[in-house]
Amino acid sequence: MSDSSMNVHVTIMDKDYQIACPPSEREALHRAAEELDDRMRVIRSSGNVIGLERIAVMTALNLCYELQQTKGHGQNSSKASTEALQRMMEKLGSALSED
């Protein structure tokens, strides 16, 4: 742990964890821990997954899937934006060449 980090205590699924974290990221860490706790409790309440480790793995898989979907949409949006910009530039070029 560096001099600028401090130990932060979070509780996930009724278990306490101590994590080294820079002071500037403390709030974000607490929000992330709360989100993780909420998601793990939802999976546990479904009754389909038993055991803290399995619940954690299922939650991690769900989060990774959501992250991939977000990245995929970002790439598609970027590609669509680039294509739309290209079409606009072509139209502008055509309009300017007509004058």
MDAnalysis code that builds the backbone (N, CA, C; Angstrom):
import MDAnalysis as mda
import numpy as np

u = mda.Universe.empty(297, n_residues=99, atom_resindex=np.repeat(np.arange(99), 3), trajectory=True)
u.add_TopologyAttr("name", ["N", "CA", "C"] * 99)
u.add_TopologyAttr("resid", np.arange(1, 100))
u.add_TopologyAttr("resname", ["MET", "SER", "ASP", "SER", "SER", "MET", "ASN", "VAL", "HIS", "VAL", "THR", "ILE", "MET", "ASP", "LYS", "ASP", "TYR", "GLN", "ILE", "ALA", "CYS", "PRO", "PRO", "SER", "GLU", "ARG", "GLU", "ALA", "LEU", "HIS", "ARG", "ALA", "ALA", "GLU", "GLU", "LEU", "ASP", "ASP", "ARG", "MET", "ARG", "VAL", "ILE", "ARG", "SER", "SER", "GLY", "ASN", "VAL", "ILE", "GLY", "LEU", "GLU", "ARG", "ILE", "ALA", "VAL", "MET", "THR", "ALA", "LEU", "ASN", "LEU", "CYS", "TYR", "GLU", "LEU", "GLN", "GLN", "THR", "LYS", "GLY", "HIS", "GLY", "GLN", "ASN", "SER", "SER", "LYS", "ALA", "SER", "THR", "GLU", "ALA", "LEU", "GLN", "ARG", "MET", "MET", "GLU", "LYS", "LEU", "GLY", "SER", "ALA", "LEU", "SER", "GLU", "ASP"])
u.atoms.positions = np.array([
    [0.857, -1.177, 0.000],
    [0.000, 0.000, 0.000],
    [0.891, 1.223, 0.000],
    [0.636, 2.177, -0.892],
    [1.448, 3.384, -0.965],
    [1.047, 4.361, 0.135],
    [1.879, 5.377, 0.304],
    [1.606, 6.383, 1.336],
    [0.290, 7.105, 1.092],
    [-0.115, 7.226, -0.185],
    [-1.333, 7.978, -0.489],
    [-2.595, 7.131, -0.347],
    [-2.438, 5.825, -0.155],
    [-3.601, 4.953, 0.005],
    [-3.933, 4.795, 1.484],
    [-5.180, 4.455, 1.728],
    [-5.624, 4.185, 3.086],
    [-6.528, 2.959, 3.047],
    [-6.672, 2.294, 4.161],
    [-7.558, 1.145, 4.225],
    [-8.996, 1.606, 4.363],
    [-9.846, 1.035, 3.540],
    [-11.268, 1.326, 3.563],
    [-11.981, 0.023, 3.881],
    [-12.952, 0.088, 4.768],
    [-13.731, -1.090, 5.141],
    [-15.053, -1.067, 4.388],
    [-15.361, -2.183, 3.749],
    [-16.652, -2.334, 3.073],
    [-17.270, -3.650, 3.531],
    [-18.569, -3.739, 3.442],
    [-19.286, -4.957, 3.801],
    [-20.047, -5.446, 2.584],
    [-19.779, -6.698, 2.230],
    [-20.449, -7.320, 1.097],
    [-20.983, -8.666, 1.566],
    [-22.273, -8.853, 1.419],
    [-22.931, -10.095, 1.856],
    [-22.584, -10.411, 3.309],
    [-22.683, -9.403, 4.153],
    [-22.455, -9.521, 5.598],
    [-21.026, -9.901, 5.976],
    [-20.099, -9.743, 5.047],
    [-18.688, -9.985, 5.340],
    [-17.934, -8.676, 5.179],
    [-17.018, -8.424, 6.116],
    [-16.231, -7.190, 6.074],
    [-14.939, -7.414, 5.309],
    [-14.608, -6.432, 4.483],
    [-13.378, -6.479, 3.705],
    [-12.624, -5.168, 3.921],
    [-11.313, -5.278, 3.968],
    [-10.453, -4.113, 4.121],
    [-9.676, -3.965, 2.812],
    [-9.810, -2.801, 2.170],
    [-9.238, -2.596, 0.845],
    [-8.409, -1.319, 0.845],
    [-7.209, -1.402, 0.277],
    [-6.368, -0.220, 0.127],
    [-6.934, 0.626, -1.005],
    [-7.095, 1.914, -0.726],
    [-7.748, 2.794, -1.693],
    [-7.275, 4.222, -1.472],
    [-6.964, 4.956, -2.542],
    [-6.632, 6.372, -2.380],
    [-7.832, 7.130, -1.822],
    [-7.609, 8.117, -0.990],
    [-8.731, 8.875, -0.402],
    [-9.687, 9.449, -1.446],
    [-9.159, 9.848, -2.593],
    [-10.007, 10.461, -3.620],
    [-10.982, 9.464, -4.247],
    [-10.726, 8.161, -4.084],
    [-11.583, 7.142, -4.684],
    [-12.446, 6.413, -3.653],
    [-12.415, 6.894, -2.419],
    [-13.132, 6.223, -1.338],
    [-14.636, 6.140, -1.585],
    [-15.246, 7.237, -1.994],
    [-16.696, 7.248, -2.250],
    [-17.061, 6.291, -3.375],
    [-16.266, 6.292, -4.434],
    [-16.540, 5.391, -5.560],
    [-16.426, 3.939, -5.127],
    [-15.459, 3.629, -4.279],
    [-15.309, 2.270, -3.778],
    [-16.530, 1.863, -2.959],
    [-17.015, 2.766, -2.112],
    [-18.208, 2.454, -1.314],
    [-19.425, 2.225, -2.209],
    [-19.587, 3.046, -3.241],
    [-20.715, 2.863, -4.164],
    [-20.594, 1.534, -4.905],
    [-19.373, 1.191, -5.318],
    [-19.155, -0.074, -6.015],
    [-19.469, -1.255, -5.098],
    [-19.050, -1.168, -3.849],
    [-19.315, -2.242, -2.889],
    [-20.811, -2.388, -2.645],
    [-21.528, -1.281, -2.556],
    [-22.980, -1.334, -2.373],
    [-23.660, -1.966, -3.579],
    [-23.218, -1.582, -4.770],
    [-23.778, -2.152, -5.996],
    [-23.510, -3.653, -6.055],
    [-22.296, -4.054, -5.740],
    [-21.942, -5.471, -5.736],
    [-22.780, -6.235, -4.720],
    [-22.921, -5.680, -3.525],
    [-23.725, -6.310, -2.490],
    [-25.170, -6.488, -2.959],
    [-25.731, -5.447, -3.553],
    [-27.108, -5.525, -4.055],
    [-27.256, -6.614, -5.109],
    [-26.331, -6.652, -6.061],
    [-26.413, -7.632, -7.142],
    [-26.248, -9.057, -6.622],
    [-25.332, -9.233, -5.684],
    [-25.116, -10.569, -5.125],
    [-26.351, -11.030, -4.357],
    [-26.999, -10.119, -3.648],
    [-28.205, -10.478, -2.899],
    [-29.351, -10.865, -3.840],
    [-29.443, -10.199, -4.978],
    [-30.472, -10.552, -5.962],
    [-30.238, -11.970, -6.469],
    [-28.993, -12.300, -6.788],
    [-28.679, -13.644, -7.268],
    [-28.949, -14.672, -6.178],
    [-28.568, -14.363, -4.945],
    [-28.816, -15.291, -3.837],
    [-30.314, -15.506, -3.647],
    [-31.100, -14.441, -3.761],
    [-32.543, -14.558, -3.530],
    [-33.247, -15.351, -4.621],
    [-32.607, -15.494, -5.783],
    [-33.218, -16.289, -6.845],
    [-33.293, -17.757, -6.461],
    [-32.407, -18.171, -5.534],
    [-32.416, -19.547, -5.062],
    [-31.729, -20.526, -5.989],
    [-31.296, -20.060, -7.156],
    [-30.664, -20.952, -8.121],
    [-29.176, -21.148, -7.865],
    [-28.566, -20.236, -7.112],
    [-27.130, -20.291, -6.872],
    [-26.893, -20.324, -5.370],
    [-26.132, -21.313, -4.926],
    [-25.868, -21.472, -3.503],
    [-24.365, -21.360, -3.264],
    [-23.999, -20.676, -2.218],
    [-22.595, -20.529, -1.854],
    [-22.067, -19.166, -2.258],
    [-21.366, -18.542, -1.333],
    [-20.861, -17.185, -1.566],
    [-19.951, -17.114, -2.782],
    [-19.077, -18.092, -2.945],
    [-18.152, -18.071, -4.079],
    [-18.897, -18.163, -5.404],
    [-19.869, -19.040, -5.485],
    [-20.644, -19.183, -6.728],
    [-21.477, -17.932, -7.008],
    [-22.030, -17.335, -5.968],
    [-22.787, -16.090, -6.138],
    [-21.863, -15.002, -6.660],
    [-20.648, -14.924, -6.105],
    [-19.674, -13.921, -6.550],
    [-19.294, -14.141, -8.007],
    [-19.092, -15.397, -8.401],
    [-18.720, -15.695, -9.785],
    [-19.862, -15.344, -10.729],
    [-21.082, -15.693, -10.378],
    [-22.225, -15.357, -11.233],
    [-22.391, -13.841, -11.362],
    [-22.196, -13.139, -10.258],
    [-22.289, -11.682, -10.300],
    [-21.195, -11.110, -11.190],
    [-19.978, -11.626, -11.057],
    [-18.870, -11.157, -11.890],
    [-19.152, -11.424, -13.368],
    [-19.690, -12.598, -13.679],
    [-20.032, -12.900, -15.070],
    [-21.085, -11.936, -15.605],
    [-22.103, -11.659, -14.792],
    [-23.138, -10.709, -15.212],
    [-22.550, -9.322, -15.460],
    [-21.687, -8.879, -14.563],
    [-21.067, -7.560, -14.717],
    [-20.187, -7.501, -15.960],
    [-19.417, -8.569, -16.205],
    [-18.564, -8.621, -17.397],
    [-19.403, -8.610, -18.670],
    [-20.502, -9.342, -18.650],
    [-21.399, -9.357, -19.804],
    [-21.950, -7.954, -20.072],
    [-22.412, -7.286, -19.017],
    [-22.933, -5.929, -19.172],
    [-21.854, -4.981, -19.695],
    [-20.631, -5.141, -19.210],
    [-19.529, -4.309, -19.674],
    [-19.263, -4.541, -21.155],
    [-19.273, -5.803, -21.585],
    [-19.079, -6.109, -22.997],
    [-20.181, -5.500, -23.849],
    [-21.424, -5.578, -23.370],
    [-22.541, -4.993, -24.107],
    [-22.374, -3.486, -24.236],
    [-21.940, -2.856, -23.153],
    [-21.726, -1.408, -23.176],
    [-20.622, -1.049, -24.151],
    [-19.533, -1.800, -24.109],
    [-18.427, -1.551, -25.041],
    [-18.873, -1.772, -26.468],
    [-19.661, -2.815, -26.694],
    [-20.149, -3.102, -28.037],
    [-21.021, -1.992, -28.568],
    [-21.906, -1.477, -27.714],
    [-22.772, -0.371, -28.135],
    [-21.940, 0.874, -28.394],
    [-20.919, 1.081, -27.604],
    [-20.046, 2.234, -27.803],
    [-19.331, 2.152, -29.130],
    [-18.872, 0.957, -29.502],
    [-18.189, 0.786, -30.780],
    [-19.168, 0.976, -31.924],
    [-20.380, 0.415, -31.781],
    [-21.374, 0.578, -32.830],
    [-21.771, 2.033, -32.978],
    [-21.921, 2.726, -31.845],
    [-22.275, 4.137, -31.896],
    [-21.172, 4.934, -32.555],
    [-19.939, 4.611, -32.225],
    [-18.800, 5.314, -32.799],
    [-18.749, 5.070, -34.302],
    [-18.940, 3.828, -34.708],
    [-18.921, 3.495, -36.130],
    [-20.069, 4.186, -36.853],
    [-21.252, 4.168, -36.253],
    [-22.412, 4.817, -36.858],
    [-22.193, 6.321, -36.962],
    [-21.599, 6.906, -35.929],
    [-21.322, 8.337, -35.958],
    [-20.319, 8.669, -37.051],
    [-19.299, 7.843, -37.190],
    [-18.290, 8.062, -38.225],
    [-18.916, 7.958, -39.606],
    [-19.776, 6.944, -39.793],
    [-20.445, 6.783, -41.085],
    [-21.381, 7.950, -41.378],
    [-22.116, 8.408, -40.377],
    [-23.021, 9.542, -40.566],
    [-22.231, 10.796, -40.904],
    [-21.114, 10.991, -40.226],
    [-20.261, 12.148, -40.508],
    [-19.721, 12.063, -41.927],
    [-19.319, 10.872, -42.353],
    [-18.810, 10.692, -43.714],
    [-19.882, 11.034, -44.740],
    [-21.122, 10.567, -44.502],
    [-22.223, 10.878, -45.427],
    [-22.481, 12.379, -45.474],
    [-22.457, 13.036, -44.332],
    [-22.670, 14.479, -44.285],
    [-21.574, 15.206, -45.047],
    [-20.331, 14.753, -44.906],
    [-19.218, 15.386, -45.614],
    [-19.363, 15.199, -47.123],
    [-19.832, 14.018, -47.544],
    [-20.049, 13.773, -48.967],
    [-21.144, 14.680, -49.514],
    [-22.233, 14.821, -48.758],
    [-23.323, 15.698, -49.183],
    [-22.850, 17.144, -49.264],
    [-22.089, 17.556, -48.265],
    [-21.564, 18.921, -48.254],
    [-20.623, 19.126, -49.431],
    [-19.794, 18.128, -49.694],
    [-18.868, 18.214, -50.835],
    [-19.634, 18.321, -52.147],
    [-20.718, 17.542, -52.284],
    [-21.532, 17.603, -53.499],
    [-22.198, 18.958, -53.636],
    [-22.727, 19.452, -52.532],
    [-23.404, 20.756, -52.574],
    [-22.418, 21.866, -52.928],
    [-21.241, 21.824, -52.394],
    [-20.248, 22.840, -52.685],
    [-19.742, 22.754, -54.129],
    [-19.642, 21.545, -54.655],
    [-19.145, 21.394, -56.032],
    [-20.185, 21.838, -57.044],
    [-21.470, 21.844, -56.672],
    [-22.521, 22.297, -57.580],
    [-22.498, 23.803, -57.745],
    [-21.969, 24.527, -56.760],
    [-21.967, 25.997, -56.838],
    [-20.887, 26.523, -57.666],
])
